[in-house]
Amino acid sequence: MPVNPMHDAAPTASGAAFRKAPRLLSRLAATLLAAAATVSLSAAWLPAHALTADEAFSVAGGDNDARIAALQKLIVKNDPALPAFLQALADDTVKVAGTKAYIVNGDEVTVAGSGEAAKLPEDAEDVVNNNRMGNEIEAALGASKLASPDVATRAEGIDSLSKAADESKLAIIDQALSTETDAKLKAQLLGVRAKALLNAADPAKRIEAVKALAAQGSPESRALLMERIQDAAETDAAVKGALQLAIDQVNRKLAWGEYAGVLFTGISLGSILLLAALGLAITYGLMGVINMAHGELMMIGAYATFFVQNLFRQHFPGAFDWYLLLAVPVSFLAAAAVGAVLERGVFRFLYGRPLETLLASWGVSLVLMQAVRTVFGAQNVQVENPSWMSGGFDVLSNLTLPYNRLVIIAFAAFVLVGMTLLIAKTRMGLFVRSVTQNRPMASCVGVNTAKVDTMAFSLGAGIAGLAGCALSQIGNVGPDLGQNYIVDSFMVVVLGGVGQIAGTVYAALGLGLINKGLEGWTGAVLAKILVLVIVVIFIQKRPQGLFAMKGRSAEA
């Protein structure tokens, strides 16, 4: 039978097409899936809502209640174009005319919402934002910052949101709470949420807010509770009772922080007085020299620190945070060198003549102050804390311990231990004690008393320089820096007992604590007067101070 080629070819072609069909269908399905995925991704990245011209006008024009209601609706929609428009409102660059709002940026005018270029109508009026509307705009701008990856930006947003916190912001606050990772910012958000609930219409929600604020126990929460309990709008008896209980609870918590704060500031002041008085305990307590220029030696140490700071800032900016490691020995050596010059040139001729020593040292203090004014100027100079000394350690909601104060307390303890070991355990300390107790006998056994006097005076001056270095970290440095501490330093030495280092420590800490304790009741000026009166009365009853000298030096 003849074979028809067309007959055989047809089944072959149809079979091939049949075999290719599954592959074509799978490719078509993959293409459709890819297209669907692209569409879904595009939808995810594109804003779900675009600000319209009518919505922009509703926020810019009309009465404030209607504007605020329109703004709150737009905030919920999370429109990415809203923050720029709100910023324009905050910058007073929005005008309204007819049923449109216009953004005026120099000569460029655009229709708010549509972004179309336009000509500003002649009857266009400025948008006026009162305090309430301004707070709402600021809160809305703050809400837009809550999703920022930057902690500082989120903190700004929380502060802005707090100014107009109410029930309408709860959704935004709860969303921010669910994503916030910083513990401090989360606590602030909880406070903002409680503030929003505090004005809720439901008394149960207000009581919930009161309990949340009581749990925080911060000065800010106490202020909110006090404001609410004094508000005549609060008429619910249960809420008022909860408010009073919460205020009492917060007051008890804050009282512990206030007591601890007074204790810390007293110890901090005591450490500063100790640093200022340790050098004087040598020059006056051990050597008997009434050095009225001791404060100026502290000033020299502070200016030496200022010099080293500028040296690092200009030549070693990358190592600026460690300039204090060099400033400490430089301040000691600078003040010790000046002290050695003063002892050899002035005080060595006045031993045993206290009145002449007092007058001469007072004249030296004036010369040193004028010399510093000539070199550095009469204005105060700023010594910057290294970054590791900036900030503080939060202990309680109303108690923060500054790092620079903590470092100074530790530094004072270090200097105290070092000086005690130097006096008690070294050959130089032995010579100083021998000359102090019996100068003729020390000279007879071969001690160079003149050299010992110079070394001891230089040591006292160097410790004064260390005190100046420490003081430069908590305040400005000026030519009259030492004048603020010279009287207190003498009081510490006399109160503790002349020549008694242990007495100096107790007296410095005691005066610091008493001074800060009295400041809370009487004020700073009257507290200083009362401290002086207390010291005078104590010296009248116990002239030898807290610790009396023993041995031949006491008999002399």
Residue pairs with C-beta under 8 A, 6 or more apart in sequence:
47 79
47 80
47 81
48 77
48 78
49 77
49 78
49 79
50 79
50 81
51 74
51 79
51 81
51 82
51 85
51 112
51 113
52 113
52 114
53 100
53 101
53 111
53 112
53 113
53 114
54 99
54 113
55 70
55 74
55 113
56 85
56 100
56 101
56 112
56 113
57 96
57 99
57 100
57 101
57 112
57 113
58 66
58 67
58 70
59 67
59 70
59 71
59 74
59 85
59 86
59 89
59 101
60 67
60 89
60 94
60 96
60 101
60 112
60 127
61 67
61 96
61 99
61 101
61 127
64 130
64 132
64 133
67 133
68 132
68 133
68 136
71 86
71 136
71 137
71 140
72 168
74 82
75 82
75 140
75 143
75 172
76 171
81 113
82 140
82 144
83 140
83 141
83 144
85 94
85 103
85 112
85 113
86 137
86 140
86 141
86 144
87 141
88 94
88 103
88 112
89 127
89 129
89 137
90 129
90 134
90 137
90 138
90 141
92 126
92 127
92 129
93 103
93 104
93 105
94 101
94 102
94 103
94 104
94 112
94 127
95 101
95 102
95 104
95 120
95 124
95 125
95 126
95 127
96 102
96 124
96 125
96 127
97 120
97 121
97 123
97 124
97 125
98 121
98 123
100 111
100 112
100 118
101 111
101 112
101 113
101 127
102 109
102 110
102 111
102 112
102 118
102 120
102 121
102 124
103 109
103 110
103 111
103 112
104 120
108 117
109 117
109 118
109 119
109 120
110 116
110 117
110 118
111 118
129 137
132 164
135 163
135 164
136 164
138 160
138 163
138 164
139 160
139 161
139 162
139 163
139 164
139 165
139 169
141 157
141 160
142 156
142 157
142 158
142 159
142 160
142 161
143 157
143 160
143 161
143 169
143 172
144 157
145 153
145 154
145 156
145 157
145 160
146 154
146 157
146 158
146 161
146 172
146 175
146 176
146 180
147 176
147 179
148 154
148 157
151 182
151 185
154 176
154 180
154 182
154 185
155 185
155 188
158 176
158 185
158 188
158 189
158 192
161 169
161 172
161 173
161 192
162 188
162 191
162 192
162 195
165 173
165 192
165 193
165 195
165 196
166 196
166 199
167 196
167 197
167 199
167 200
167 201
167 205
169 192
169 196
170 193
170 196
170 197
173 189
173 192
173 193
173 196
174 193
176 189
177 186
177 189
177 190
177 193
180 186
180 189
187 216
190 212
190 216
191 212
191 213
191 216
191 218
191 220
191 221
193 209
193 212
194 209
194 210
194 212
194 213
194 216
194 221
194 224
195 209
195 213
195 224
196 209
197 205
197 206
197 208
197 209
197 212
198 206
198 209
198 210
198 213
198 224
198 228
199 206
200 206
200 209
203 236
203 238
203 239
206 234
206 236
206 239
207 238
207 239
207 242
210 225
210 228
210 239
210 242
210 243
210 246
211 242
211 246
213 221
213 224
213 225
213 246
213 250
214 221
214 225
214 245
214 246
214 249
214 250
216 250
216 397
217 249
217 250
217 253
217 254
217 397
218 250
218 254
218 397
218 398
219 254
219 397
219 398
221 250
222 247
222 250
222 251
222 254
225 243
225 246
225 247
225 250
226 247
228 234
228 243
229 240
229 243
229 244
229 247
234 240
234 243
253 396
253 397
254 397
254 398
256 396
257 395
257 396
257 397
257 398
257 399
258 398
258 399
260 395
260 396
260 399
261 398
261 399
262 516
262 517
262 520
263 513
264 399
264 401
264 405
265 516
266 509
266 512
266 513
266 514
266 515
266 516
266 517
267 409
267 509
267 512
267 513
268 405
268 408
268 409
268 512
269 511
269 512
269 515
269 516
270 508
270 509
270 510
270 511
270 512
270 513
271 408
271 409
271 411
271 412
271 413
271 508
271 509
271 512
272 408
272 412
272 467
272 470
272 471
272 474
272 485
272 512
273 485
273 488
273 489
273 492
273 508
273 511
273 512
274 412
274 416
274 492
274 504
274 505
274 508
274 509
275 408
275 411
275 412
275 415
275 463
275 466
275 467
275 470
275 471
276 294
276 295
276 298
276 464
276 467
276 485
276 488
276 489
276 492
277 488
277 489
277 492
277 493
277 496
277 504
277 507
277 508
278 415
278 416
278 419
278 463
278 467
278 501
278 504
279 294
279 297
279 459
279 460
279 461
279 462
279 463
279 464
279 467
280 291
280 294
280 460
280 464
280 489
280 490
280 492
280 493
281 460
281 493
281 496
281 499
281 500
281 501
281 504
282 419
282 432
282 456
282 457
282 459
282 460
282 463
283 289
283 291
283 294
283 456
283 457
283 460
283 461
284 290
284 291
284 490
284 493
284 498
285 493
285 498
285 499
285 500
285 501
285 504
286 432
286 433
286 436
286 456
286 499
287 436
287 453
287 456
287 457
287 460
288 351
288 352
288 354
289 347
289 350
289 351
289 357
289 361
289 457
290 354
290 357
290 358
290 361
291 347
291 357
291 361
291 460
292 358
292 361
292 362
292 364
292 365
292 486
293 342
293 361
293 362
293 364
293 365
293 368
294 361
294 460
294 461
294 464
294 482
294 486
294 489
295 365
295 464
295 481
295 482
295 483
295 484
295 485
295 486
295 489
296 364
296 365
296 368
296 369
296 482
297 335
297 338
297 339
297 461
297 464
297 465
297 468
297 482
298 335
298 464
298 465
298 467
298 468
298 471
298 481
298 482
298 485
299 368
299 369
299 372
299 468
299 477
299 478
299 479
299 480
299 481
299 482
300 331
300 334
300 335
300 338
300 368
300 372
300 465
300 468
301 331
301 332
301 334
301 335
301 464
301 465
301 466
301 467
301 468
301 469
301 472
302 331
302 383
302 468
302 469
302 471
302 472
302 477
302 481
303 372
303 376
303 381
303 468
303 477
304 327
304 330
304 331
304 334
304 335
304 465
304 468
304 469
305 324
305 327
305 330
305 331
305 383
305 468
305 469
305 472
305 477
306 376
306 381
306 383
306 472
306 477
307 330
308 323
308 326
308 327
308 330
308 331
309 320
309 323
309 327
309 383
309 384
311 323
312 319
312 320
312 322
312 323
312 326
313 320
316 323
320 386
321 386
321 387
321 388
322 386
323 386
324 386
324 469
324 473
327 469
328 466
328 469
331 465
331 466
331 468
331 469
332 462
332 463
332 465
332 466
332 469
333 462
333 465
334 465
335 461
335 462
335 464
335 465
335 466
335 468
336 458
336 459
336 461
336 462
336 465
337 458
338 368
338 461
339 457
339 458
339 460
339 461
339 462
339 464
340 454
340 457
340 458
340 461
342 364
342 457
342 461
343 453
343 454
343 457
343 458
344 454
346 360
346 361
346 364
347 357
347 360
347 361
347 457
348 450
348 453
348 454
350 356
350 357
350 360
351 357
351 453
365 482
369 479
369 480
370 479
372 479
373 479
376 479
378 479
379 478
380 476
380 477
380 478
381 476
381 477
381 478
382 476
382 477
383 472
383 473
383 476
383 477
385 404
385 473
388 403
389 403
389 404
389 407
389 473
390 403
390 404
391 402
391 403
392 400
392 401
392 402
392 403
393 400
393 401
393 403
393 406
394 400
395 401
404 473
404 474
405 474
407 473
408 470
408 473
408 474
411 466
411 470
412 470
415 463
415 466
416 501
416 505
419 459
419 463
419 501
420 501
422 428
422 429
422 459
423 429
423 432
423 433
423 501
428 452
428 455
431 442
431 447
431 452
431 455
432 452
432 455
432 456
434 441
434 442
434 445
434 447
435 442
435 447
435 449
435 452
435 453
435 456
436 499
436 553
437 551
437 552
437 553
438 552
438 553
439 449
442 449
442 452
443 449
467 485
468 477
468 481
468 482
471 477
471 481
471 485
488 511
491 507
491 511
491 531
491 532
491 535
492 504
492 507
492 508
492 511
493 504
493 507
494 535
494 539
494 545
495 503
495 507
495 510
495 511
495 535
495 538
495 539
495 545
495 546
496 502
496 503
496 504
496 505
496 506
496 507
496 508
496 545
496 546
496 547
497 503
497 504
497 544
497 545
497 546
497 547
497 548
497 549
498 544
498 545
498 549
499 549
499 553
500 545
500 546
500 547
500 549
502 547
503 545
503 546
503 547
506 546
506 547
507 545
507 546
511 531
511 535
514 531
514 534
515 527
515 528
515 531
516 527
518 526
518 527
518 530
518 531
519 527
522 530
539 545
548 554
